[in-house]
């Protein structure tokens, strides 16, 4: 009878462990799906890209003005 009670406790512990592992697996699957979903681009990233593009446009414009305004001496 004591062995039977211990066996029931062990089975209950195993069922509890499997249930907990299932719950963790479900939560991790949900988190992974959320990370993989397509998201809109970050506004911060857009702002940084605009800041990076602006100086290059100004430099290109200044170089074009300098090249067209100067004539080779000859």
PQR file with spaces between the fields and no chain letter, atoms N, CA, C, O and H, PARSE charges and radii, in Angstrom:
ATOM       1  N    UNK     1       0.824   -1.195    0.000 -0.4000 1.5000
ATOM       2  CA   UNK     1       0.000    0.000    0.000 -0.0000 2.0000
ATOM       3  C    UNK     1       0.875    1.269    0.000  0.5500 1.7000
ATOM       4  O    UNK     1       0.543    2.244   -0.674 -0.5500 1.4000
ATOM       5  N    UNK     2       1.979    1.262    0.744 -0.4000 1.5000
ATOM       6  CA   UNK     2       2.892    2.403    0.777 -0.0000 2.0000
ATOM       7  C    UNK     2       3.527    2.589   -0.601  0.5500 1.7000
ATOM       8  O    UNK     2       3.686    3.717   -1.068 -0.5500 1.4000
ATOM       9  H    UNK     2       2.249    0.471    1.292  0.4000 1.0000
ATOM      10  N    UNK     3       3.884    1.492   -1.241 -0.4000 1.5000
ATOM      11  CA   UNK     3       4.471    1.577   -2.579 -0.0000 2.0000
ATOM      12  C    UNK     3       3.463    2.170   -3.568  0.5500 1.7000
ATOM      13  O    UNK     3       3.841    2.944   -4.447 -0.5500 1.4000
ATOM      14  H    UNK     3       3.754    0.576   -0.862  0.4000 1.0000
ATOM      15  N    UNK     4       2.219    1.820   -3.431 -0.4000 1.5000
ATOM      16  CA   UNK     4       1.185    2.328   -4.336 -0.0000 2.0000
ATOM      17  C    UNK     4       1.017    3.834   -4.163  0.5500 1.7000
ATOM      18  O    UNK     4       0.827    4.539   -5.154 -0.5500 1.4000
ATOM      19  H    UNK     4       1.912    1.192   -2.717  0.4000 1.0000
ATOM      20  N    UNK     5       1.081    4.347   -2.940 -0.4000 1.5000
ATOM      21  CA   UNK     5       0.953    5.778   -2.681 -0.0000 2.0000
ATOM      22  C    UNK     5       2.146    6.518   -3.281  0.5500 1.7000
ATOM      23  O    UNK     5       1.981    7.575   -3.890 -0.5500 1.4000
ATOM      24  H    UNK     5       1.235    3.775   -2.135  0.4000 1.0000
ATOM      25  N    UNK     6       3.334    5.971   -3.112 -0.4000 1.5000
ATOM      26  CA   UNK     6       4.541    6.578   -3.682 -0.0000 2.0000
ATOM      27  C    UNK     6       4.458    6.605   -5.200  0.5500 1.7000
ATOM      28  O    UNK     6       4.846    7.588   -5.832 -0.5500 1.4000
ATOM      29  H    UNK     6       3.468    5.112   -2.618  0.4000 1.0000
ATOM      30  N    UNK     7       3.953    5.526   -5.782 -0.4000 1.5000
ATOM      31  CA   UNK     7       3.815    5.462   -7.231 -0.0000 2.0000
ATOM      32  C    UNK     7       2.860    6.544   -7.729  0.5500 1.7000
ATOM      33  O    UNK     7       3.127    7.180   -8.748 -0.5500 1.4000
ATOM      34  H    UNK     7       3.638    4.728   -5.269  0.4000 1.0000
ATOM      35  N    UNK     8       1.765    6.755   -7.032 -0.4000 1.5000
ATOM      36  CA   UNK     8       0.791    7.784   -7.400 -0.0000 2.0000
ATOM      37  C    UNK     8       1.435    9.160   -7.285  0.5500 1.7000
ATOM      38  O    UNK     8       1.199   10.013   -8.141 -0.5500 1.4000
ATOM      39  H    UNK     8       1.547    6.238   -6.204  0.4000 1.0000
ATOM      40  N    UNK     9       2.243    9.404   -6.249 -0.4000 1.5000
ATOM      41  CA   UNK     9       2.928   10.685   -6.091 -0.0000 2.0000
ATOM      42  C    UNK     9       3.920   10.928   -7.222  0.5500 1.7000
ATOM      43  O    UNK     9       4.032   12.044   -7.728 -0.5500 1.4000
ATOM      44  H    UNK     9       2.435    8.711   -5.553  0.4000 1.0000
ATOM      45  N    UNK    10       4.632    9.889   -7.613 -0.4000 1.5000
ATOM      46  CA   UNK    10       5.599   10.011   -8.703 -0.0000 2.0000
ATOM      47  C    UNK    10       4.879   10.311  -10.016  0.5500 1.7000
ATOM      48  O    UNK    10       5.324   11.166  -10.782 -0.5500 1.4000
ATOM      49  H    UNK    10       4.540    8.982   -7.202  0.4000 1.0000
ATOM      50  N    UNK    11       3.787    9.626  -10.279 -0.4000 1.5000
ATOM      51  CA   UNK    11       3.011    9.863  -11.498 -0.0000 2.0000
ATOM      52  C    UNK    11       2.473   11.287  -11.499  0.5500 1.7000
ATOM      53  O    UNK    11       2.503   11.962  -12.528 -0.5500 1.4000
ATOM      54  H    UNK    11       3.426    8.932   -9.657  0.4000 1.0000
ATOM      55  N    UNK    12       1.984   11.745  -10.360 -0.4000 1.5000
ATOM      56  CA   UNK    12       1.463   13.112  -10.268 -0.0000 2.0000
ATOM      57  C    UNK    12       2.574   14.132  -10.519  0.5500 1.7000
ATOM      58  O    UNK    12       2.356   15.140  -11.192 -0.5500 1.4000
ATOM      59  H    UNK    12       1.959   11.197   -9.524  0.4000 1.0000
ATOM      60  N    UNK    13       3.763   13.868   -9.978 -0.4000 1.5000
ATOM      61  CA   UNK    13       4.895   14.769  -10.190 -0.0000 2.0000
ATOM      62  C    UNK    13       5.298   14.799  -11.663  0.5500 1.7000
ATOM      63  O    UNK    13       5.606   15.867  -12.193 -0.5500 1.4000
ATOM      64  H    UNK    13       3.941   13.050   -9.432  0.4000 1.0000
ATOM      65  N    UNK    14       5.301   13.669  -12.318 -0.4000 1.5000
ATOM      66  CA   UNK    14       5.658   13.605  -13.737 -0.0000 2.0000
ATOM      67  C    UNK    14       4.620   14.321  -14.583  0.5500 1.7000
ATOM      68  O    UNK    14       4.974   15.054  -15.506 -0.5500 1.4000
ATOM      69  H    UNK    14       5.051   12.802  -11.888  0.4000 1.0000
ATOM      70  N    UNK    15       3.350   14.120  -14.285 -0.4000 1.5000
ATOM      71  CA   UNK    15       2.282   14.808  -15.021 -0.0000 2.0000
ATOM      72  C    UNK    15       2.411   16.315  -14.820  0.5500 1.7000
ATOM      73  O    UNK    15       2.243   17.086  -15.765 -0.5500 1.4000
ATOM      74  H    UNK    15       3.062   13.524  -13.535  0.4000 1.0000
ATOM      75  N    UNK    16       2.708   16.734  -13.597 -0.4000 1.5000
ATOM      76  CA   UNK    16       2.891   18.160  -13.315 -0.0000 2.0000
ATOM      77  C    UNK    16       4.078   18.715  -14.098  0.5500 1.7000
ATOM      78  O    UNK    16       4.002   19.812  -14.651 -0.5500 1.4000
ATOM      79  H    UNK    16       2.845   16.108  -12.830  0.4000 1.0000
ATOM      80  N    UNK    17       5.163   17.965  -14.146 -0.4000 1.5000
ATOM      81  CA   UNK    17       6.359   18.396  -14.891 -0.0000 2.0000
ATOM      82  C    UNK    17       6.056   18.517  -16.383  0.5500 1.7000
ATOM      83  O    UNK    17       6.444   19.502  -17.012 -0.5500 1.4000
ATOM      84  H    UNK    17       5.225   17.073  -13.697  0.4000 1.0000
ATOM      85  N    UNK    18       5.379   17.544  -16.946 -0.4000 1.5000
ATOM      86  CA   UNK    18       5.036   17.576  -18.373 -0.0000 2.0000
ATOM      87  C    UNK    18       4.104   18.749  -18.667  0.5500 1.7000
ATOM      88  O    UNK    18       4.245   19.413  -19.694 -0.5500 1.4000
ATOM      89  H    UNK    18       5.064   16.744  -16.435  0.4000 1.0000
ATOM      90  N    UNK    19       3.163   19.003  -17.779 -0.4000 1.5000
ATOM      91  CA   UNK    19       2.250   20.138  -17.961 -0.0000 2.0000
ATOM      92  C    UNK    19       3.022   21.450  -17.938  0.5500 1.7000
ATOM      93  O    UNK    19       2.782   22.324  -18.771 -0.5500 1.4000
ATOM      94  H    UNK    19       3.048   18.464  -16.945  0.4000 1.0000
ATOM      95  N    UNK    20       3.938   21.593  -17.001 -0.4000 1.5000
ATOM      96  CA   UNK    20       4.748   22.809  -16.902 -0.0000 2.0000
ATOM      97  C    UNK    20       5.613   22.988  -18.157  0.5500 1.7000
ATOM      98  O    UNK    20       5.739   24.101  -18.667 -0.5500 1.4000
ATOM      99  H    UNK    20       4.133   20.883  -16.325  0.4000 1.0000
ATOM     100  N    UNK    21       6.200   21.912  -18.646 -0.4000 1.5000
ATOM     101  CA   UNK    21       7.021   21.987  -19.864 -0.0000 2.0000
ATOM     102  C    UNK    21       6.162   22.374  -21.056  0.5500 1.7000
ATOM     103  O    UNK    21       6.607   23.146  -21.905 -0.5500 1.4000
ATOM     104  H    UNK    21       6.097   21.008  -18.231  0.4000 1.0000
ATOM     105  N    UNK    22       4.938   21.855  -21.141 -0.4000 1.5000
ATOM     106  CA   UNK    22       4.030   22.226  -22.223 -0.0000 2.0000
ATOM     107  C    UNK    22       3.699   23.716  -22.175  0.5500 1.7000
ATOM     108  O    UNK    22       3.686   24.393  -23.204 -0.5500 1.4000
ATOM     109  H    UNK    22       4.576   21.227  -20.452  0.4000 1.0000
ATOM     110  N    UNK    23       3.432   24.219  -20.968 -0.4000 1.5000
ATOM     111  CA   UNK    23       3.119   25.645  -20.819 -0.0000 2.0000
ATOM     112  C    UNK    23       4.300   26.521  -21.218  0.5500 1.7000
ATOM     113  O    UNK    23       4.128   27.538  -21.889 -0.5500 1.4000
ATOM     114  H    UNK    23       3.443   23.670  -20.132  0.4000 1.0000
ATOM     115  N    UNK    24       5.499   26.122  -20.804 -0.4000 1.5000
ATOM     116  CA   UNK    24       6.698   26.881  -21.190 -0.0000 2.0000
ATOM     117  C    UNK    24       6.908   26.843  -22.701  0.5500 1.7000
ATOM     118  O    UNK    24       7.242   27.859  -23.311 -0.5500 1.4000
ATOM     119  H    UNK    24       5.639   25.295  -20.259  0.4000 1.0000
ATOM     120  N    UNK    25       6.713   25.678  -23.301 -0.4000 1.5000
ATOM     121  CA   UNK    25       6.879   25.544  -24.736 -0.0000 2.0000
ATOM     122  C    UNK    25       5.870   26.406  -25.488  0.5500 1.7000
ATOM     123  O    UNK    25       6.210   27.027  -26.495 -0.5500 1.4000
ATOM     124  H    UNK    25       6.442   24.853  -22.806  0.4000 1.0000
ATOM     125  N    UNK    26       4.642   26.445  -25.007 -0.4000 1.5000
ATOM     126  CA   UNK    26       3.610   27.285  -25.630 -0.0000 2.0000
ATOM     127  C    UNK    26       3.999   28.751  -25.547  0.5500 1.7000
ATOM     128  O    UNK    26       3.870   29.483  -26.529 -0.5500 1.4000
ATOM     129  H    UNK    26       4.366   25.941  -24.188  0.4000 1.0000
ATOM     130  N    UNK    27       4.470   29.185  -24.397 -0.4000 1.5000
ATOM     131  CA   UNK    27       4.875   30.584  -24.212 -0.0000 2.0000
ATOM     132  C    UNK    27       6.060   30.934  -25.115  0.5500 1.7000
ATOM     133  O    UNK    27       6.071   31.994  -25.742 -0.5500 1.4000
ATOM     134  H    UNK    27       4.576   28.590  -23.600  0.4000 1.0000
ATOM     135  N    UNK    28       7.045   30.057  -25.182 -0.4000 1.5000
ATOM     136  CA   UNK    28       8.208   30.318  -26.042 -0.0000 2.0000
ATOM     137  C    UNK    28       7.817   30.336  -27.514  0.5500 1.7000
ATOM     138  O    UNK    28       8.348   31.139  -28.281 -0.5500 1.4000
ATOM     139  H    UNK    28       7.036   29.197  -24.673  0.4000 1.0000
ATOM     140  N    UNK    29       6.910   29.475  -27.916 -0.4000 1.5000
ATOM     141  CA   UNK    29       6.429   29.473  -29.299 -0.0000 2.0000
ATOM     142  C    UNK    29       5.719   30.778  -29.622  0.5500 1.7000
ATOM     143  O    UNK    29       5.885   31.330  -30.709 -0.5500 1.4000
ATOM     144  H    UNK    29       6.478   28.823  -27.293  0.4000 1.0000
ATOM     145  N    UNK    30       4.922   31.272  -28.669 -0.4000 1.5000
ATOM     146  CA   UNK    30       4.232   32.546  -28.861 -0.0000 2.0000
ATOM     147  C    UNK    30       5.234   33.693  -28.982  0.5500 1.7000
ATOM     148  O    UNK    30       5.080   34.559  -29.843 -0.5500 1.4000
ATOM     149  H    UNK    30       4.787   30.824  -27.786  0.4000 1.0000
ATOM     150  N    UNK    31       6.255   33.707  -28.130 -0.4000 1.5000
ATOM     151  CA   UNK    31       7.268   34.755  -28.188 -0.0000 2.0000
ATOM     152  C    UNK    31       8.032   34.711  -29.506  0.5500 1.7000
ATOM     153  O    UNK    31       8.323   35.753  -30.093 -0.5500 1.4000
ATOM     154  H    UNK    31       6.380   33.003  -27.431  0.4000 1.0000
ATOM     155  N    UNK    32       8.354   33.517  -29.967 -0.4000 1.5000
ATOM     156  CA   UNK    32       9.073   33.372  -31.233 -0.0000 2.0000
ATOM     157  C    UNK    32       8.231   33.858  -32.397  0.5500 1.7000
ATOM     158  O    UNK    32       8.745   34.525  -33.296 -0.5500 1.4000
ATOM     159  H    UNK    32       8.118   32.671  -29.490  0.4000 1.0000
ATOM     160  N    UNK    33       6.962   33.537  -32.396 -0.4000 1.5000
ATOM     161  CA   UNK    33       6.067   34.005  -33.459 -0.0000 2.0000
ATOM     162  C    UNK    33       5.973   35.522  -33.439  0.5500 1.7000
ATOM     163  O    UNK    33       5.924   36.154  -34.494 -0.5500 1.4000
ATOM     164  H    UNK    33       6.545   32.995  -31.666  0.4000 1.0000
ATOM     165  N    UNK    34       5.947   36.106  -32.261 -0.4000 1.5000
ATOM     166  CA   UNK    34       5.865   37.562  -32.154 -0.0000 2.0000
ATOM     167  C    UNK    34       7.149   38.219  -32.677  0.5500 1.7000
ATOM     168  O    UNK    34       7.095   39.269  -33.317 -0.5500 1.4000
ATOM     169  H    UNK    34       5.986   35.593  -31.404  0.4000 1.0000
ATOM     170  N    UNK    35       8.286   37.605  -32.406 -0.4000 1.5000
ATOM     171  CA   UNK    35       9.550   38.170  -32.889 -0.0000 2.0000
ATOM     172  C    UNK    35       9.691   38.039  -34.406  0.5500 1.7000
ATOM     173  O    UNK    35      10.332   38.872  -35.047 -0.5500 1.4000
ATOM     174  H    UNK    35       8.329   36.751  -31.887  0.4000 1.0000
ATOM     175  N    UNK    36       9.100   37.006  -34.969 -0.4000 1.5000
ATOM     176  CA   UNK    36       9.231   36.777  -36.406 -0.0000 2.0000
ATOM     177  C    UNK    36       8.232   37.570  -37.244  0.5500 1.7000
ATOM     178  O    UNK    36       8.395   37.690  -38.459 -0.5500 1.4000
ATOM     179  H    UNK    36       8.579   36.330  -34.448  0.4000 1.0000
ATOM     180  N    UNK    37       7.200   38.110  -36.600 -0.4000 1.5000
ATOM     181  CA   UNK    37       6.192   38.827  -37.393 -0.0000 2.0000
ATOM     182  C    UNK    37       6.803   40.091  -37.978  0.5500 1.7000
ATOM     183  O    UNK    37       7.709   40.692  -37.399 -0.5500 1.4000
ATOM     184  H    UNK    37       7.067   38.012  -35.613  0.4000 1.0000
ATOM     185  N    UNK    38       6.292   40.477  -39.128 -0.4000 1.5000
ATOM     186  CA   UNK    38       6.804   41.649  -39.824 -0.0000 2.0000
ATOM     187  C    UNK    38       6.359   42.902  -39.085  0.5500 1.7000
ATOM     188  O    UNK    38       5.183   43.054  -38.755 -0.5500 1.4000
ATOM     189  H    UNK    38       5.556   39.989  -39.598  0.4000 1.0000
ATOM     190  N    UNK    39       7.285   43.779  -38.832 -0.4000 1.5000
ATOM     191  CA   UNK    39       7.008   45.009  -38.106 -0.0000 2.0000
ATOM     192  C    UNK    39       7.313   46.208  -38.984  0.5500 1.7000
ATOM     193  O    UNK    39       8.161   46.136  -39.873 -0.5500 1.4000
ATOM     194  H    UNK    39       8.240   43.656  -39.100  0.4000 1.0000
ATOM     195  N    UNK    40       6.626   47.303  -38.736 -0.4000 1.5000
ATOM     196  CA   UNK    40       6.959   48.526  -39.486 -0.0000 2.0000
ATOM     197  C    UNK    40       8.346   49.018  -39.081  0.5500 1.7000
ATOM     198  O    UNK    40       8.821   48.752  -37.977 -0.5500 1.4000
ATOM     199  H    UNK    40       5.937   47.362  -38.013  0.4000 1.0000
ATOM     200  N    UNK    41       8.969   49.727  -39.981 -0.4000 1.5000
ATOM     201  CA   UNK    41      10.297   50.262  -39.694 -0.0000 2.0000
ATOM     202  C    UNK    41      10.230   51.240  -38.537  0.5500 1.7000
ATOM     203  O    UNK    41       9.225   51.921  -38.331 -0.5500 1.4000
ATOM     204  H    UNK    41       8.583   49.944  -40.878  0.4000 1.0000
ATOM     205  N    UNK    42      11.290   51.294  -37.807 -0.4000 1.5000
ATOM     206  CA   UNK    42      11.366   52.174  -36.656 -0.0000 2.0000
ATOM     207  C    UNK    42      11.451   53.627  -37.103  0.5500 1.7000
ATOM     208  O    UNK    42      12.150   53.948  -38.064 -0.5500 1.4000
ATOM     209  H    UNK    42      12.106   50.741  -37.975  0.4000 1.0000
ATOM     210  N    UNK    43      10.740   54.500  -36.404 -0.4000 1.5000
ATOM     211  CA   UNK    43      10.818   55.931  -36.715 -0.0000 2.0000
ATOM     212  C    UNK    43      12.212   56.453  -36.410  0.5500 1.7000
ATOM     213  O    UNK    43      12.711   57.340  -37.103 -0.5500 1.4000
ATOM     214  H    UNK    43      10.173   54.240  -35.624  0.4000 1.0000
ATOM     215  N    UNK    44      12.837   55.912  -35.387 -0.4000 1.5000
ATOM     216  CA   UNK    44      14.206   56.323  -35.051 -0.0000 2.0000
ATOM     217  C    UNK    44      15.148   55.980  -36.196  0.5500 1.7000
ATOM     218  O    UNK    44      16.018   56.777  -36.549 -0.5500 1.4000
ATOM     219  H    UNK    44      12.432   55.191  -34.824  0.4000 1.0000
ATOM     220  N    UNK    45      14.977   54.800  -36.774 -0.4000 1.5000
ATOM     221  CA   UNK    45      15.824   54.403  -37.889 -0.0000 2.0000
ATOM     222  C    UNK    45      15.618   55.336  -39.075  0.5500 1.7000
ATOM     223  O    UNK    45      16.588   55.720  -39.728 -0.5500 1.4000
ATOM     224  H    UNK    45      14.271   54.154  -36.488  0.4000 1.0000
ATOM     225  N    UNK    46      14.376   55.707  -39.363 -0.4000 1.5000
ATOM     226  CA   UNK    46      14.107   56.652  -40.454 -0.0000 2.0000
ATOM     227  C    UNK    46      14.782   57.991  -40.193  0.5500 1.7000
ATOM     228  O    UNK    46      15.361   58.583  -41.103 -0.5500 1.4000
ATOM     229  H    UNK    46      13.588   55.395  -38.832  0.4000 1.0000
ATOM     230  N    UNK    47      14.711   58.473  -38.951 -0.4000 1.5000
ATOM     231  CA   UNK    47      15.322   59.756  -38.604 -0.0000 2.0000
ATOM     232  C    UNK    47      16.839   59.678  -38.783  0.5500 1.7000
ATOM     233  O    UNK    47      17.447   60.606  -39.316 -0.5500 1.4000
ATOM     234  H    UNK    47      14.240   57.992  -38.212  0.4000 1.0000
ATOM     235  N    UNK    48      17.437   58.602  -38.351 -0.4000 1.5000
ATOM     236  CA   UNK    48      18.889   58.442  -38.489 -0.0000 2.0000
ATOM     237  C    UNK    48      19.276   58.372  -39.960  0.5500 1.7000
ATOM     238  O    UNK    48      20.271   58.970  -40.369 -0.5500 1.4000
ATOM     239  H    UNK    48      16.943   57.848  -37.918  0.4000 1.0000
ATOM     240  N    UNK    49      18.495   57.646  -40.758 -0.4000 1.5000
ATOM     241  CA   UNK    49      18.790   57.562  -42.188 -0.0000 2.0000
ATOM     242  C    UNK    49      18.708   58.934  -42.850  0.5500 1.7000
ATOM     243  O    UNK    49      19.532   59.258  -43.706 -0.5500 1.4000
ATOM     244  H    UNK    49      17.687   57.160  -40.425  0.4000 1.0000
ATOM     245  N    UNK    50      17.718   59.746  -42.460 -0.4000 1.5000
ATOM     246  CA   UNK    50      17.610   61.094  -43.030 -0.0000 2.0000
ATOM     247  C    UNK    50      18.811   61.941  -42.630  0.5500 1.7000
ATOM     248  O    UNK    50      19.293   62.742  -43.431 -0.5500 1.4000
ATOM     249  H    UNK    50      17.049   59.483  -41.765  0.4000 1.0000
ATOM     250  N    UNK    51      19.296   61.777  -41.418 -0.4000 1.5000
ATOM     251  CA   UNK    51      20.460   62.541  -40.971 -0.0000 2.0000
ATOM     252  C    UNK    51      21.706   62.116  -41.739  0.5500 1.7000
ATOM     253  O    UNK    51      22.570   62.944  -42.030 -0.5500 1.4000
ATOM     254  H    UNK    51      18.905   61.126  -40.768  0.4000 1.0000
ATOM     255  N    UNK    52      21.801   60.850  -42.064 -0.4000 1.5000
ATOM     256  CA   UNK    52      22.970   60.368  -42.795 -0.0000 2.0000
ATOM     257  C    UNK    52      22.926   60.792  -44.259  0.5500 1.7000
ATOM     258  O    UNK    52      23.970   61.066  -44.851 -0.5500 1.4000
ATOM     259  H    UNK    52      21.099   60.177  -41.828  0.4000 1.0000
ATOM     260  N    UNK    53      21.755   60.848  -44.840 -0.4000 1.5000
ATOM     261  CA   UNK    53      21.611   61.209  -46.246 -0.0000 2.0000
ATOM     262  C    UNK    53      21.833   62.705  -46.449  0.5500 1.7000
ATOM     263  O    UNK    53      22.420   63.102  -47.455 -0.5500 1.4000
ATOM     264  H    UNK    53      20.907   60.626  -44.359  0.4000 1.0000
ATOM     265  N    UNK    54      21.388   63.519  -45.544 -0.4000 1.5000
ATOM     266  CA   UNK    54      21.467   64.965  -45.687 -0.0000 2.0000
ATOM     267  C    UNK    54      22.898   65.458  -45.933  0.5500 1.7000
ATOM     268  O    UNK    54      23.109   66.186  -46.902 -0.5500 1.4000
ATOM     269  H    UNK    54      20.911   63.196  -44.727  0.4000 1.0000
ATOM     270  N    UNK    55      23.883   65.105  -45.118 -0.4000 1.5000
ATOM     271  CA   UNK    55      25.237   65.601  -45.381 -0.0000 2.0000
ATOM     272  C    UNK    55      25.784   65.149  -46.742  0.5500 1.7000
ATOM     273  O    UNK    55      26.512   65.898  -47.394 -0.5500 1.4000
ATOM     274  H    UNK    55      23.712   64.512  -44.331  0.4000 1.0000
ATOM     275  N    UNK    56      25.444   63.955  -47.163 -0.4000 1.5000
ATOM     276  CA   UNK    56      25.939   63.480  -48.448 -0.0000 2.0000
ATOM     277  C    UNK    56      25.348   64.289  -49.593  0.5500 1.7000
ATOM     278  O    UNK    56      26.034   64.547  -50.581 -0.5500 1.4000
ATOM     279  H    UNK    56      24.853   63.347  -46.634  0.4000 1.0000
ATOM     280  N    UNK    57      24.099   64.690  -49.480 -0.4000 1.5000
ATOM     281  CA   UNK    57      23.459   65.501  -50.510 -0.0000 2.0000
ATOM     282  C    UNK    57      24.120   66.874  -50.574  0.5500 1.7000
ATOM     283  O    UNK    57      24.366   67.391  -51.664 -0.5500 1.4000
ATOM     284  H    UNK    57      23.541   64.481  -48.677  0.4000 1.0000
ATOM     285  N    UNK    58      24.403   67.456  -49.443 -0.4000 1.5000
ATOM     286  CA   UNK    58      25.039   68.774  -49.398 -0.0000 2.0000
ATOM     287  C    UNK    58      26.438   68.709  -49.993  0.5500 1.7000
ATOM     288  O    UNK    58      26.825   69.590  -50.760 -0.5500 1.4000
ATOM     289  H    UNK    58      24.204   67.037  -48.558  0.4000 1.0000
ATOM     290  N    UNK    59      27.198   67.681  -49.651 -0.4000 1.5000
ATOM     291  CA   UNK    59      28.553   67.532  -50.187 -0.0000 2.0000
ATOM     292  C    UNK    59      28.496   67.344  -51.697  0.5500 1.7000
ATOM     293  O    UNK    59      29.295   67.940  -52.420 -0.5500 1.4000
ATOM     294  H    UNK    59      26.884   66.965  -49.027  0.4000 1.0000
ATOM     295  N    UNK    60      27.579   66.538  -52.183 -0.4000 1.5000
ATOM     296  CA   UNK    60      27.450   66.299  -53.618 -0.0000 2.0000
ATOM     297  C    UNK    60      27.078   67.587  -54.341  0.5500 1.7000
ATOM     298  O    UNK    60      27.620   67.874  -55.408 -0.5500 1.4000
ATOM     299  H    UNK    60      26.929   66.054  -51.596  0.4000 1.0000
ATOM     300  N    UNK    61      26.172   68.354  -53.781 -0.4000 1.5000
ATOM     301  CA   UNK    61      25.759   69.621  -54.380 -0.0000 2.0000
ATOM     302  C    UNK    61      26.918   70.600  -54.414  0.5500 1.7000
ATOM     303  O    UNK    61      27.127   71.260  -55.431 -0.5500 1.4000
ATOM     304  H    UNK    61      25.731   68.121  -52.915  0.4000 1.0000
ATOM     305  N    UNK    62      27.672   70.714  -53.339 -0.4000 1.5000
ATOM     306  CA   UNK    62      28.819   71.619  -53.284 -0.0000 2.0000
ATOM     307  C    UNK    62      29.898   71.213  -54.281  0.5500 1.7000
ATOM     308  O    UNK    62      30.507   72.069  -54.924 -0.5500 1.4000
ATOM     309  H    UNK    62      27.502   70.178  -52.513  0.4000 1.0000
ATOM     310  N    UNK    63      30.134   69.922  -54.410 -0.4000 1.5000
ATOM     311  CA   UNK    63      31.142   69.448  -55.364 -0.0000 2.0000
ATOM     312  C    UNK    63      30.683   69.757  -56.784  0.5500 1.7000
ATOM     313  O    UNK    63      31.495   70.172  -57.611 -0.5500 1.4000
ATOM     314  H    UNK    63      29.639   69.227  -53.888  0.4000 1.0000
ATOM     315  N    UNK    64      29.405   69.566  -57.085 -0.4000 1.5000
ATOM     316  CA   UNK    64      28.886   69.836  -58.428 -0.0000 2.0000
ATOM     317  C    UNK    64      28.994   71.329  -58.751  0.5500 1.7000
ATOM     318  O    UNK    64      29.349   71.691  -59.873 -0.5500 1.4000
ATOM     319  H    UNK    64      28.745   69.228  -56.414  0.4000 1.0000
ATOM     320  N    UNK    65      28.694   72.187  -57.793 -0.4000 1.5000
ATOM     321  CA   UNK    65      28.803   73.623  -58.002 -0.0000 2.0000
ATOM     322  C    UNK    65      30.257   74.024  -58.232  0.5500 1.7000
ATOM     323  O    UNK    65      30.548   74.844  -59.103 -0.5500 1.4000
ATOM     324  H    UNK    65      28.405   71.892  -56.882  0.4000 1.0000
ATOM     325  N    UNK    66      31.156   73.456  -57.463 -0.4000 1.5000
ATOM     326  CA   UNK    66      32.574   73.781  -57.600 -0.0000 2.0000
ATOM     327  C    UNK    66      33.105   73.313  -58.951  0.5500 1.7000
ATOM     328  O    UNK    66      33.861   74.035  -59.600 -0.5500 1.4000
ATOM     329  H    UNK    66      30.920   72.790  -56.755  0.4000 1.0000
ATOM     330  N    UNK    67      32.719   72.121  -59.377 -0.4000 1.5000
ATOM     331  CA   UNK    67      33.197   71.597  -60.654 -0.0000 2.0000
ATOM     332  C    UNK    67      32.647   72.394  -61.841  0.5500 1.7000
ATOM     333  O    UNK    67      33.379   72.642  -62.799 -0.5500 1.4000
ATOM     334  H    UNK    67      32.104   71.535  -58.849  0.4000 1.0000
ATOM     335  N    UNK    68      31.389   72.794  -61.799 -0.4000 1.5000
ATOM     336  CA   UNK    68      30.803   73.504  -62.918 -0.0000 2.0000
ATOM     337  C    UNK    68      31.217   74.967  -62.922  0.5500 1.7000
ATOM     338  O    UNK    68      31.242   75.579  -63.990 -0.5500 1.4000
ATOM     339  H    UNK    68      30.794   72.593  -61.021  0.4000 1.0000
ATOM     340  N    UNK    69      31.541   75.552  -61.782 -0.4000 1.5000
ATOM     341  CA   UNK    69      31.899   76.943  -61.702 -0.0000 2.0000
ATOM     342  C    UNK    69      33.354   77.224  -62.038  0.5500 1.7000
ATOM     343  O    UNK    69      33.710   78.357  -62.360 -0.5500 1.4000
ATOM     344  H    UNK    69      31.520   75.055  -60.915  0.4000 1.0000
ATOM     345  N    UNK    70      34.182   76.218  -61.969 -0.4000 1.5000
ATOM     346  CA   UNK    70      35.612   76.455  -62.260 -0.0000 2.0000
ATOM     347  C    UNK    70      35.948   75.964  -63.661  0.5500 1.7000
ATOM     348  O    UNK    70      35.421   74.959  -64.138 -0.5500 1.4000
ATOM     349  H    UNK    70      33.893   75.297  -61.708  0.4000 1.0000
ATOM     350  N    UNK    71      36.820   76.690  -64.287 -0.4000 1.5000
ATOM     351  CA   UNK    71      37.273   76.289  -65.626 -0.0000 2.0000
ATOM     352  C    UNK    71      38.758   76.003  -65.534  0.5500 1.7000
ATOM     353  O    UNK    71      39.485   76.696  -64.822 -0.5500 1.4000
ATOM     354  H    UNK    71      37.248   77.507  -63.900  0.4000 1.0000
ATOM     355  N    UNK    72      39.202   75.009  -66.233 -0.4000 1.5000
ATOM     356  CA   UNK    72      40.631   74.679  -66.158 -0.0000 2.0000
ATOM     357  C    UNK    72      41.451   75.787  -66.804  0.5500 1.7000
ATOM     358  O    UNK    72      41.110   76.312  -67.864 -0.5500 1.4000
ATOM     359  H    UNK    72      38.611   74.446  -66.811  0.4000 1.0000
ATOM     360  N    UNK    73      42.534   76.118  -66.135 -0.4000 1.5000
ATOM     361  CA   UNK    73      43.446   77.149  -66.672 -0.0000 2.0000
ATOM     362  C    UNK    73      44.230   76.549  -67.805  0.5500 1.7000
ATOM     363  O    UNK    73      44.693   75.411  -67.724 -0.5500 1.4000
ATOM     364  H    UNK    73      42.812   75.691  -65.274  0.4000 1.0000
ATOM     365  N    UNK    74      44.377   77.304  -68.846 -0.4000 1.5000
ATOM     366  CA   UNK    74      45.111   76.697  -69.922 -0.0000 2.0000
ATOM     367  C    UNK    74      45.556   77.607  -70.880  0.5500 1.7000
ATOM     368  O    UNK    74      46.198   77.214  -71.854 -0.5500 1.4000
ATOM     369  H    UNK    74      44.002   78.229  -68.911  0.4000 1.0000
